[in-house]
Amino acid sequence: MSRIIPIAAVPLALLIALKYFKIYDVSPIIPYDLAMLGALFLIATQLITYIVMHHVNRGTSFMGKLIKLTLAFPGILYFINLKFPLNLGFDLEIVIAMFLLTEGIYALH
């Protein structure tokens, strides 16, 4: 299960990247904000993985917690940016797409 869920991140990352680079916009087909779905996906997969690893290993190390936080950071930053607008020097949509693509490709091995 931990490998099946992140594979869904690859199509989502590609859709976000296509919209970001203005190649194809799926807004008429999918009425939801894809970046928000990607941010939710990043946070949810890391929380699920943390809970499973914590249960299986009877605890997690500091490094394990730090890795999960790092992988969920773009999603957390996206929701912070919705509540308190931040002046970031980069666009979070493409960062979320890169993290989703990396996580999805990593799940394929």
N, C-alpha and C positions, 0 to 999 in steps of 0.2 A: 504494500500500500504506500510505503514511503517513496517508492520509485514511480508509481503510477500517477499520483497527483501532480508532481512537478512537471511531468511531460506535457500537461495542458498549458504550461507556461510558455512553451515555444510558439504556438499559434497566437496567443495573446500578445506576446512580445512583438511578433511580426506585424500584427494589426496596429499596435501602438506606433511602431516605427514607420509603417506606411502612412499613417495619419500625420505623424510628426514631419516627415519629409514631403508631405502634400502629394503623395503618389496616388493614394486611394483613401477615401474617407468612408468608413462604414457606419457613420452616424445615422443615415436613413434606415439601415438594416438593424443595427443594434442601438437602441435609444439610450443606452447608459454611457457614462463617461468611462472610457477604456482605461485611462490613467488611474482613476479611482478603483476600478476593478483590479488593476495590476497591483496597486498599493495594498488593497485588502488581501489579495492573493499572497503577496510577499509576507505580510504580517501573519496571516493565518497559517501558511505552511511552516513558518519558523516556530510559531507557538505549538502547532501539532507535533513537529519534530522534537521540540524541547520537552514536551510532556511525555512523549513516547520514550525518548532517551532517558529521561529522569526516572521513569517507571522501570524500564528494563535494567538500567545500570545501578539502580538504587541511589541515585544522586548524579549530579553533573559537576564537572570541574569548572573553575573560573574561566578557563580558555573556551570551554564549550559554550558557556553563557555569553562570552564576549563575541564569539563567532556568530551565534544566533542573533545577537543584537546588531552586529555589523550588517548581516544579510537583510535584516528587517528595517534598517535605518532609512533607506529611501522612502519606504512606505510610511514610516512614522513621520518623517520630515514632510511628506506630502500632506498629511492630515494636520500637522502643526501649521503648515503654510495656508491651509484653508481657514483655520481659526484666526491666526495671527499672521497676516501677510508679511513674508520675509523678502528682503531684497537679495536674491541669490544671483550669482554671476553665471548660472547655468540653468538649463531647463530640466525640471525633474522628470518630465515625461520620457525623455530619451534615456535618462539614468535608470528609471524603473524598467524600461524596455530592455536595457542591457543586463540588468540584474536578473530579470525573468528569463531572458535567453540563456544566460550563463547557467542558471539553476536548472533550466529544462534540459540543456545539453549535458550537464553533469549527471542528471538522473538517468540518462540513456546508457551510461557505462555499466 
